[in-house]
Amino acid sequence: MPKLIKRGQIVDDPWQRVDPDANANATGEHQILSLEQWLQLPEKSGRAVQLEPGQAPSPLFEHLDQIPLVAVYFPVFTDGRGFSYGRELREHGYKGELRASGHFLREQLSYLHRCGFDAFLMEDEPSLEEALPRLADFSEYYQASIDQPLPLFRRRG
């Protein structure tokens, strides 16, 4: 079973990505559907979805309370759209697991977390132990973000 970082710990990943050409209605539990598959489902409750670059999260907004996992795929570490997708989902009230997957650097974990991501499925699984401390790279931030809505000057009083 693959491993990932979730809420600050290395854990087994029970979710599997479904072949994008498969029939979404025939898939089982703990499977991550493509956005197209997910949109075709008559009953979306309890079904996970993956967003690819260029697929805005807006189609998910009216169903956020029913989705247990949203995975955002990063094709290369220089593609920053996923950061915005994470922030948008959290700003619209998404409370479930928000997972970054694909090609991102462990140096980006802290920034991804600030945008609302709480799970990280890295391409280079053996580096999970080395990546875990990167979530605590900074003890304080000046700017407001999803994980700290007040800027530093407001927190200091």
N, C-alpha and C positions, 0 to 999 in steps of 0.2 A: 504494500500500500504506500503510495507517495506521501511525503511529509510536507508540511508548510508551517509558516509562522502564523499563529492566530491568537490575538489578544495577548501578545507578549510571550507566548510559549510555542515550542516546536511540538506539533501534534500530527497524528495520522489524518490524511485527507480522505473522507468517505465519498466525496463527490467525483463523478467522472463526466468528462465532456462527451456529448452525443455527436455522432457523425452528422454534419449539417444536412446530409441528403436523406437521413432516416426519417421515418414517420414519427412525429412527436407524440402522437397518441399511443404508440406502441412502446414507448420507453418506460422504464421503471423508476423506482425511487432513487434519490441521490444522483440524479443525472442533470447536467447543465445543458440547457437547450440554447441554440442560436436564437437571436432576436426574431428571425423569421418564423422559426418553429414555434416559439413561445406565443407570438402574435396569432398564429393559426389555431391555438388551443381554445376550445369553447370554455373550459374550466381551467383558469390559470392559478388558482389557489395552491400553494405548496410547491410550485414549480420554479426552479432556478433558471436564470438566464445569463448569457454572456453578451456583453457589448463589444463590438469591434470598433476600430477607429472609424470615425465618420458616422457612427450610429448614435445619434443624440439620445439621452435617456428619457426624453419627454414621453414616449409611448408607455413608459412604465409608471408614470406619476399617479394615475388614478388607481393603480393596483399595488402600491408600495407596501401596504399592510399585509398583503397576501404572499409576498415573495420572500422566501427564506434566505436567498443568496443571489447577489448580483456580482458577477465577475466582470472585470474590465480588463480587456487584453491590450497589452503594450507590445506592438510589433518590434519597436526599437526603443532604446532608452532615451532617444532625443524627441520622441513623439509625446508632447505634453497634453494632448487632448484628454487623456484619461484622468489627469488631475482635476480638470474642470468637471468631468462627468461625476467623479466622486463627490465633489463639493456640491454640485447641483442636486444629486440624490439626497444627500444629508440635509440640505437646505429645504427640500420638499418633504422632509419628515421621515425618510427611510431609516428604520431601526435595525434591520437585519444585517447579516454578514455582508460586508463590502470588501471584495477580494481583488487585489491587483495580481494579474498573472502575465507571464510572458517575459519580455526582455526589459528589465529595469535594473538599475544598479543598487547595490546594498546601501550606497551613500544617499540614495533617494528615499529610503524607508521612512525617515523622520518626516520628510516633506509630504509623502503619501499619507502618513498617519494624520498629519495636520489637515489634510483635505478630507478626512473621514474614513480612510481605509483602515480596517482592523484585521485583515488577513492578507498574507503575501505568499503566493505560489511562485517561487523563483525557478527559472530554467536550470540553474546550477544548484541542485538540491544539496550536494555535499557542503556548500558554503553557508548553510543555514545557521550553524553554530557561530560562524564568524559574523554573519549579518545581524543576528539578534541584538547585540549591544548597540547597533546603529539606531535603534528606535529611541535611544536615550542620548543621542549625540549632543543635544542642547538642554540645558537646565531651565532656560528662560527664553522667551520670544518677545520681541518688540511688537510685532503685528498681531492683529486679531485673526482668528481662523476658526474652522469648524470645531476643533478640539479646545480652543480658548477664545471665546467670543469677545472678550475685552482686551484692548491693547494694553501694553505694560503701564503706560502713564495712568490709565484708569484703575488698574489693579493696585497701584501703589498709593492711591488716594490723594 
